[in-house]
Amino acid sequence: MKRPAFLLGLYSIGGQVLLLRELVSSLNGDELFIGTALVGWLLAVAIGASFGGRKRGGFRINHLFIAGSVILPLSLLLIRTVPSYLIITAGEIIPFSTAAVISILMMSPVGIISGMLFSSIASLGYRPSESIIQAYLYEGIGAFVGGVLITLLVGTLYSALSMAFLLAIATIVINYTTPRLRKSAPAIILILIAAVIIKFSVPPLDKYIDQRKYRPYQVAISYDTPYGHQVILSRDSTLTLMTDNTVEATYPDLMTSENILLPPLLYTGDSARILIIGRAEFGPAQLADSLPGIKVTAVDPRMSLTARLNKLGITGAGAIRIDDEPFRFIGRANLLNRYDIIIINSGEPDNYRSGRFLTERFFNLCRLILKEKGMIFLPTNYDSDRYISPEKKTLLAELKNTLSRSFRFVAGWPGDMTLFFASNDSLFNLSPDSLIARSRRLGYSSQYMNDIYLSDRLQSAKIDRLNDALTVTSDFNSIDRPTLIFRQALYRAKTGSIDKWLLPFIYENHLWLYLFPIGIIILFGFSLIHRQKRRRIGLCLYFTAGLVSLSLELISFYLYQSSAGSLYSEMGFLIGVFMLGLSLGTYMASKLEPERLEIPSLLMLLISIILFLLTHDKVAMYALLYYYLFFLFTMALATAGIFVAATNRYYFGRSESNRGLGYAFEIIGSAIGALLPTTILLPIIGLTGVLISLIAVIVLAVTMAAITS
Amino acid sequence: MERRIFLRCIGCGAVAMAAVNAKIWPDFLGGSGPAYAAGYTKALSSKEARYYKKLPEGGIECGICPRHCRVTDLERGYCGTRENHGDVYQTLVYGLPCAANIDPIEKKPLFHFYPGTSAFSLATAGCNVNCKFCQNWDISQSRPEQTDNMELAPSRVPQICIERNVPTIAYTYSEPTIFYEYMYDIAEAGHKNSIRSVMITGGYIESEPLKNLLPMLDAVKVDLKAIRPEYYKNIVNGELKPVLDAIVQIKNSGKWLELVYLIVPTLNDTEAEFKELAQWIKTNLGTDTPLHFSRFYPQYLLKNLPPTPQATLETAHSICKDAGLEYVYLGNLPGHPAESTFCPQCGKILIERRGYKIYQNLLKGNRCYNCNHIIPGLF
């Protein structure tokens, strides 16, 4: 049982991460989408586990592993190609509702097989409680290994598709290999040979698929970064950088470059040290070459494109390029070398990853490395030139309010791209006429920032309309209540015929959310009045452990990403430590008296959440990683204790039970945990509200466990 | 505890929680004031629309555009701005623009119509097509109750123009056909006050309403979105033929006409299409009709399509010039020579433009300063 359970962990976590990554990349996913895809995955696993558990003796494990190994790369290929057949027009966005259905369908085959594998592996032992615990233990170890490997290898050595092929081959080979180390050498050699072949044979396939997808364009370069998939397209002497299937930058595109670099210079003068958060290789760096006295540094965590672009004939010697996470870069920046201007060019806040640069915390960080009269400049893609829709007003107002919490003075420019400037110095007391006069004195002949262009853009009526729009709400975007990405989701939803009804229903009609607490109360209540209430509460504990652990895991990732950045190697450690905690917790708990396990485990979880609630925003930057590692590990230990206790409650003395049922309850809890807290509740009731809700669920579980023990 | 009692408790709890719902959750909506009117309104107009007929079987048929929507009681046409109330078709947007700005006339773009002047530009919500690349989709694809609208009576618009020294009113951003009645009445009021009117349209309008409207207008700019019917079907959700008919009708009316062709990469940017376009203009409108090629930027549903490469715009320009069109311009490329007007006879630059800025206008009346060639348009 040990080897298949380990292999299941490896395959299952690998499949889940690769499929999710591919779905987000191909379908422009936001957090709601990720939540939906995760729910699809978890429900598929639950169905598979329940189905597999009904068959006496389970399915043939070897067959399931082979089927899973074939299905995983096929699913990835389908995810890449299916959107091209669903849209009539090249370049058309896929609405959330369509993307959600695709994601559920695409996650299902691998999910169902993972679930069937779990219950089939759990059927291998004689006593259900022992075999299930063993399956959890070795699955956790496999997941730890798989999580760390996937996170470290994808985007660095292998593309997502390469990794799927490698994982598939490794799964088949390991499945048929003897567990003895001495005899497994041929298998290891086979996997290494496959790794080398895949390394060189799959990237051309990646490029071929991109070439088919972007057919009228030439694919100049296609590659994966740890953050997603990027393609550089070439057509009619123009290069386009596609990031996760969306246009990130185009070269040449003077309008955007001038909008990104020139406006702040009209306030500060044309001699400045500028820090750009985001890519600068496609335009701003080249424009910086034309501006005397400007020193541009660009920081972006994704790999440098300079060498690749040099090959394509684009150079931008004017910018210093730093491959680092902006949070980390600012944390380590030399405070004697401060900047005059920080340009946040992070794109629209479509998800927490891009939205993490638009929080009060990040603006405060930026303030540390700004000169006394320095400014933040925020170019947005929101058009406020002719009209500002109610949804856009709220988005713009929140951006302005967030800036206002960190800086005393904030100004906005209307236009095709609405621009925000923020400073602690009264730099912005300049009339449009003065700005126009300054534009004439720039040491560069501007095409889009000339006097006529500015006098149209900065008409008093347009400025008044924008300023008016900026007062529609006092809400601001914070880590505690990240409202910006859900405003963005609502704004984007207006373009889809189903989305425009569905998303407001999800985010603005809150009544349906009551179904969840009511459902939990009904679940616990019915279990309590059931004649086998002691056993039934076991299923509730499964549910509680799944709900709370996945909620907290996702909350931790969100918080870590929002306060420390999004370095993938560290995220790999976080996931790995959580899985390791689950395994170790399962092992340790299986050695203890089951009766003495559940209430201490629940209390341990409760205390760790309370401590987390009280301390998460008081941790110094350098200690953040250790803090989250410790929290996740503690939480995983407690969760494992609950799993073992639940298993003993429900399965003890019942050899004929459906060994997938408890797993299915856990998965349903996890599915709710994946969908609700970080994607829906966080913007509505905030982080504190979410954590208190989870505390309430645990208190309920403790009470029920105490009553029925 | 019995199950029945338990369920009853749950029911009571749910009702109690629902009751406090409105108190707990924050209100995310807000409102604010507009630029040219005293305040926003959510009220809709009930003015009777023109060009519709009652159907014998009940309901009405709209006749303003080639879509000919058949609308039953309390339903709306495709545009979302005209509603049937007891078989009286009403325009919901009369006097209720959501956007109003003073723009350079070059922004429309109209290059042969009083260069260097400005236009009071306004629009209401709604549109009779659904272009996947629409840059004003916030306006055009909204219903009037979803936008923030101003109360602006037709008679007030010319007054604003006089107060702000603006010689022209432009009906633009969304499709003016869907606020026909409002446009007509403003144009009429404008003419009484010597304020000109220009219509910026997709040309998807029926012949009869266009015929009656044209005397009120001074110029029309038509967005000819493509020269192939399948593009209109798949990307615009309209039809090509009625648009071509409308363009010819406008030209024949003697009103000043300019065309814009937005080049969307991969969708309407082949050399064959540019040749067909040039040939059609030459045959049906004459070589002196200005044609603007405009640059696409990712918008609305086509957010994942890159902007039009400059080289594609230049190819289109040279094909049309080679085909004999005399006034071919490139838009959204400031500093490009093809933004300026050249004399087709002697080749001298006559109006030098960069973006919306006129650097020099060397026309003598409507003639070339060098060779006296007549330049068509209103200068």
Interface residues (C-beta under 8 A of the other chain):
Chain A: N28 I88 T89 A90 G91 E92 I93 R215 P216 Y217 L233 R235 D236 S237 T238 T240 M242 N245 T246 V247 T250 P252 D253 L254 M255 D383 D385 R386 Y387 S389 P390 K392 K393 T394 A397 D416 Q447 Y448 N450 D451 I452 Y453 D456 Q459 A461 K462 D464 R465 D468 A469 T471 V472 T473 D475 T483 K494 T495 E508 H510 L511 Y514 P517 I518 I521 I522 G525 F526 L528 I529 I684
Chain B: M1 E2 R3 F6 I10 G13 A14 M17 A18 N21 I24 W25 P26 F28 L29 G30 G31 S32 G33 P34 A35 Y36 C98 A99 N101 I102 D103 P104 K107 S121 A123 K132 Q135 N136 W137 D138 I139 Q141 S142 Q146 T147 D148 Y173 N234 I235 P265 T266 L267 Y297 P298 Y300 L301 L302 K303 N304 L305 P306 P307 P309 Q310 A311 T312 T315 N332 P334 G335 R354 G355 Y356 K357
